[in-house]
Amino acid sequence: VTGTFCGTPNYIAPEILRGEEYGFSVDWWALGVLMYEMMAGRSPFDVVGNAGDTEQNTEDYLFQIILENRIRIPRSLSVRASTVLRNFLQKDPAERLGCKLNLDEALHDIQDHTFFRGHVDWEQLEAKQIPPPYDPRVSSDRDLQHFDEQFTNEEPTLTPDDPVVISRIDQSEFDGFEYVNPLHMAREDAV
């Protein structure tokens, strides 16, 4: 388990926001959010309201919604899809699909869920033998034909570091952080 506060805001699990220690439960929550987005075409935390309301466009407001609001599953989804989303998006990690203390039981619960049962060959999946449903034809590693030109024609810009902002960051947040980018190491220090 860990207790660090990190993650992509829309995918942060309630237990992280509550400051609790957590384990794999946050990954199952994030999978539930991703599956919801894929099935419903929107985030489970989209709020109907005034899009120009700055209060509703803050991370704090998003976190409040994650913690307090009931997740509404679109009626257009099948019962199996609705059930798996509800099970992955349980705010209490002890109730969340895949979060039993016994890892084998937790994985069996996921594999045996009606949404996946009979539709996924788990052994082939683990062996990476299931062909993707769509395999785009590309002419090279740099072939961009499947990307919107709005993005491929955009000029890249770098956001400069603001020393004032950086100086305000509490560096104690990084105590114990061990990773050093090998590109920033001296040649004799490189692994």
CYANA upper distance limits for C-alpha pairs under 8 A (distance plus 0.5 A):
  1 VAL  CA     21 GLU  CA      6.53
  1 VAL  CA     22 TYR  CA      5.58
  1 VAL  CA     23 GLY  CA      5.11
  2 THR  CA     21 GLU  CA      5.78
  2 THR  CA     22 TYR  CA      6.06
  2 THR  CA     23 GLY  CA      7.03
  3 GLY  CA     16 ILE  CA      7.73
  3 GLY  CA     19 GLY  CA      7.27
  3 GLY  CA     20 GLU  CA      6.73
  3 GLY  CA     21 GLU  CA      4.90
  3 GLY  CA     22 TYR  CA      6.76
  4 THR  CA     16 ILE  CA      8.10
  4 THR  CA     21 GLU  CA      8.46
  5 PHE  CA     16 ILE  CA      6.64
  5 PHE  CA     17 LEU  CA      8.01
  5 PHE  CA     19 GLY  CA      8.03
  6 CYS  CA     12 ILE  CA      8.26
  7 GLY  CA     11 TYR  CA      7.45
  7 GLY  CA     12 ILE  CA      6.35
  8 THR  CA     12 ILE  CA      6.72
  9 PRO  CA     59 GLU  CA      7.43
  9 PRO  CA     62 LEU  CA      8.25
  9 PRO  CA     63 PHE  CA      8.18
 10 ASN  CA     43 SER  CA      8.36
 10 ASN  CA     45 PHE  CA      8.17
 10 ASN  CA     62 LEU  CA      7.90
 11 TYR  CA     29 TRP  CA      7.92
 11 TYR  CA     30 ALA  CA      5.57
 11 TYR  CA     33 VAL  CA      6.86
 11 TYR  CA     34 LEU  CA      8.49
 12 ILE  CA     16 ILE  CA      7.13
 12 ILE  CA     17 LEU  CA      7.77
 12 ILE  CA     26 VAL  CA      7.75
 12 ILE  CA     29 TRP  CA      8.38
 12 ILE  CA     30 ALA  CA      7.48
 13 ALA  CA     17 LEU  CA      7.24
 13 ALA  CA     26 VAL  CA      5.89
 13 ALA  CA     29 TRP  CA      6.43
 13 ALA  CA     30 ALA  CA      7.53
 13 ALA  CA     66 ILE  CA      8.12
 13 ALA  CA     91 LYS  CA      8.20
 14 PRO  CA     18 ARG  CA      6.65
 14 PRO  CA     66 ILE  CA      6.92
 14 PRO  CA     67 LEU  CA      6.07
 14 PRO  CA     91 LYS  CA      6.52
 14 PRO  CA     92 ASP  CA      8.31
 15 GLU  CA     19 GLY  CA      6.81
 15 GLU  CA     20 GLU  CA      5.83
 15 GLU  CA     21 GLU  CA      7.82
 15 GLU  CA     22 TYR  CA      7.32
 15 GLU  CA     26 VAL  CA      8.18
 15 GLU  CA     91 LYS  CA      8.31
 15 GLU  CA     92 ASP  CA      8.24
 15 GLU  CA     93 PRO  CA      7.93
 16 ILE  CA     20 GLU  CA      6.38
 16 ILE  CA     21 GLU  CA      7.82
 16 ILE  CA     22 TYR  CA      7.67
 16 ILE  CA     26 VAL  CA      8.32
 17 LEU  CA     63 PHE  CA      7.57
 17 LEU  CA     67 LEU  CA      8.05
 22 TYR  CA     26 VAL  CA      7.51
 24 PHE  CA     28 TRP  CA      7.21
 24 PHE  CA     99 CYS  CA      7.77
 25 SER  CA     29 TRP  CA      6.85
 25 SER  CA     93 PRO  CA      6.37
 25 SER  CA     96 ARG  CA      7.87
 25 SER  CA     98 GLY  CA      7.81
 25 SER  CA     99 CYS  CA      6.17
 26 VAL  CA     30 ALA  CA      6.69
 27 ASP  CA     31 LEU  CA      6.66
 28 TRP  CA     32 GLY  CA      6.72
 28 TRP  CA     88 PHE  CA      6.48
 28 TRP  CA     96 ARG  CA      8.25
 28 TRP  CA     97 LEU  CA      7.77
 28 TRP  CA     98 GLY  CA      7.18
 28 TRP  CA     99 CYS  CA      8.37
 29 TRP  CA     33 VAL  CA      6.87
 29 TRP  CA     88 PHE  CA      6.01
 29 TRP  CA     89 LEU  CA      6.06
 29 TRP  CA     90 GLN  CA      8.20
 29 TRP  CA     96 ARG  CA      8.32
 30 ALA  CA     34 LEU  CA      6.68
 31 LEU  CA     35 MET  CA      6.52
 31 LEU  CA     88 PHE  CA      7.82
 32 GLY  CA     36 TYR  CA      6.53
 32 GLY  CA     84 VAL  CA      8.39
 32 GLY  CA     85 LEU  CA      6.13
 32 GLY  CA     88 PHE  CA      5.37
 32 GLY  CA     89 LEU  CA      6.15
 33 VAL  CA     37 GLU  CA      6.75
 33 VAL  CA     43 SER  CA      7.62
 33 VAL  CA     44 PRO  CA      7.23
 33 VAL  CA     85 LEU  CA      8.45
 33 VAL  CA     89 LEU  CA      7.68
 34 LEU  CA     38 MET  CA      6.73
 35 MET  CA     39 MET  CA      6.55
 35 MET  CA     85 LEU  CA      7.71
 36 TYR  CA     40 ALA  CA      6.17
 36 TYR  CA     41 GLY  CA      8.04
 36 TYR  CA     42 ARG  CA      7.89
 36 TYR  CA     43 SER  CA      7.34
 36 TYR  CA     44 PRO  CA      6.99
 36 TYR  CA     85 LEU  CA      6.98
 37 GLU  CA     41 GLY  CA      5.48
 37 GLU  CA     42 ARG  CA      5.32
 37 GLU  CA     43 SER  CA      5.68
 37 GLU  CA     44 PRO  CA      7.53
 38 MET  CA     42 ARG  CA      8.05
 39 MET  CA     77 LEU  CA      8.02
 40 ALA  CA     74 PRO  CA      7.39
 40 ALA  CA     77 LEU  CA      8.25
 42 ARG  CA     46 ASP  CA      7.63
 44 PRO  CA     71 ILE  CA      6.75
 44 PRO  CA     72 ARG  CA      7.66
 44 PRO  CA     73 ILE  CA      8.38
 45 PHE  CA     62 LEU  CA      7.63
 45 PHE  CA     65 ILE  CA      7.11
 45 PHE  CA     66 ILE  CA      7.31
 45 PHE  CA     71 ILE  CA      7.85
 49 GLY  CA     53 ASP  CA      8.44
 50 ASN  CA     56 GLN  CA      8.49
 51 ALA  CA     56 GLN  CA      8.11
 51 ALA  CA     57 ASN  CA      8.24
 53 ASP  CA     57 ASN  CA      7.25
 54 THR  CA     58 THR  CA      7.32
 55 GLU  CA     61 TYR  CA      7.31
 56 GLN  CA     61 TYR  CA      6.30
 56 GLN  CA     62 LEU  CA      8.07
 57 ASN  CA     61 TYR  CA      7.44
 57 ASN  CA     62 LEU  CA      8.08
 58 THR  CA     62 LEU  CA      6.90
 59 GLU  CA     63 PHE  CA      6.56
 60 ASP  CA     64 GLN  CA      6.68
 61 TYR  CA     65 ILE  CA      6.79
 62 LEU  CA     66 ILE  CA      6.76
 63 PHE  CA     67 LEU  CA      6.69
 64 GLN  CA     68 GLU  CA      6.38
 64 GLN  CA     69 ASN  CA      8.21
 65 ILE  CA     69 ASN  CA      5.49
 67 LEU  CA     91 LYS  CA      7.92
 71 ILE  CA     89 LEU  CA      8.40
 73 ILE  CA     77 LEU  CA      8.11
 73 ILE  CA     82 SER  CA      6.82
 73 ILE  CA     85 LEU  CA      8.35
 73 ILE  CA     86 ARG  CA      8.37
 74 PRO  CA     82 SER  CA      8.47
 77 LEU  CA     81 ALA  CA      6.55
 77 LEU  CA     82 SER  CA      6.61
 78 SER  CA     82 SER  CA      6.58
 79 VAL  CA     83 THR  CA      6.50
 80 ARG  CA     84 VAL  CA      6.80
 80 ARG  CA    114 THR  CA      6.60
 80 ARG  CA    115 PHE  CA      5.52
 81 ALA  CA     85 LEU  CA      6.73
 81 ALA  CA    115 PHE  CA      6.64
 82 SER  CA     86 ARG  CA      6.63
 83 THR  CA     87 ASN  CA      6.55
 83 THR  CA    115 PHE  CA      8.32
 84 VAL  CA     88 PHE  CA      6.64
 84 VAL  CA    113 HIS  CA      7.90
 84 VAL  CA    114 THR  CA      8.49
 84 VAL  CA    115 PHE  CA      6.81
 85 LEU  CA     89 LEU  CA      6.41
 86 ARG  CA     90 GLN  CA      6.70
 87 ASN  CA     95 GLU  CA      8.20
 87 ASN  CA     96 ARG  CA      6.04
 87 ASN  CA     97 LEU  CA      5.64
 88 PHE  CA     96 ARG  CA      5.91
 88 PHE  CA     97 LEU  CA      5.66
 88 PHE  CA     98 GLY  CA      8.28
 89 LEU  CA     96 ARG  CA      7.25
 90 GLN  CA     95 GLU  CA      6.70
 90 GLN  CA     96 ARG  CA      5.52
 90 GLN  CA     97 LEU  CA      8.40
 91 LYS  CA     95 GLU  CA      8.36
 91 LYS  CA     96 ARG  CA      7.96
 92 ASP  CA     96 ARG  CA      7.02
 93 PRO  CA     99 CYS  CA      6.97
 94 ALA  CA     99 CYS  CA      6.63
 94 ALA  CA    100 LYS  CA      7.45
 95 GLU  CA     99 CYS  CA      7.72
 97 LEU  CA    106 ALA  CA      7.74
 97 LEU  CA    109 ASP  CA      7.52
 97 LEU  CA    110 ILE  CA      7.04
 98 GLY  CA    103 LEU  CA      8.44
 98 GLY  CA    106 ALA  CA      4.86
 98 GLY  CA    107 LEU  CA      6.39
 98 GLY  CA    109 ASP  CA      6.95
 98 GLY  CA    110 ILE  CA      6.42
 99 CYS  CA    103 LEU  CA      8.28
 99 CYS  CA    106 ALA  CA      6.25
100 LYS  CA    105 GLU  CA      7.14
100 LYS  CA    106 ALA  CA      5.43
101 LEU  CA    106 ALA  CA      7.84
102 ASN  CA    106 ALA  CA      6.74
103 LEU  CA    107 LEU  CA      6.65
104 ASP  CA    108 HIS  CA      6.61
105 GLU  CA    109 ASP  CA      6.60
106 ALA  CA    110 ILE  CA      7.06
107 LEU  CA    111 GLN  CA      6.65
108 HIS  CA    112 ASP  CA      6.30
109 ASP  CA    113 HIS  CA      6.50
110 ILE  CA    116 PHE  CA      8.00
111 GLN  CA    116 PHE  CA      6.55
111 GLN  CA    117 ARG  CA      6.78
111 GLN  CA    122 TRP  CA      8.13
112 ASP  CA    116 PHE  CA      7.17
112 ASP  CA    117 ARG  CA      5.75
113 HIS  CA    117 ARG  CA      6.29
115 PHE  CA    119 HIS  CA      8.29
116 PHE  CA    120 VAL  CA      6.34
120 VAL  CA    125 LEU  CA      8.08
121 ASP  CA    125 LEU  CA      6.62
122 TRP  CA    126 GLU  CA      6.55
123 GLU  CA    127 ALA  CA      6.70
124 GLN  CA    128 LYS  CA      6.52
124 GLN  CA    129 GLN  CA      5.58
124 GLN  CA    130 ILE  CA      6.48
125 LEU  CA    129 GLN  CA      6.55
125 LEU  CA    130 ILE  CA      6.33
136 PRO  CA    146 HIS  CA      8.40
138 VAL  CA    143 ASP  CA      6.31
138 VAL  CA    145 GLN  CA      8.27
139 SER  CA    143 ASP  CA      6.40
144 LEU  CA    152 THR  CA      8.01
147 PHE  CA    151 PHE  CA      7.86
147 PHE  CA    152 THR  CA      7.47
148 ASP  CA    152 THR  CA      7.08
149 GLU  CA    153 ASN  CA      6.03
150 GLN  CA    154 GLU  CA      6.94
161 ASP  CA    166 ILE  CA      8.08
162 ASP  CA    166 ILE  CA      6.78
163 PRO  CA    167 SER  CA      6.45
164 VAL  CA    168 ARG  CA      7.06
165 VAL  CA    169 ILE  CA      7.34
171 GLN  CA    175 ASP  CA      7.81
180 VAL  CA    184 HIS  CA      7.87
180 VAL  CA    185 MET  CA      8.04
181 ASN  CA    185 MET  CA      7.40
182 PRO  CA    190 ALA  CA      6.57
182 PRO  CA    191 VAL  CA      8.12
185 MET  CA    189 ASP  CA      6.42
185 MET  CA    190 ALA  CA      6.46
186 ALA  CA    190 ALA  CA      6.89
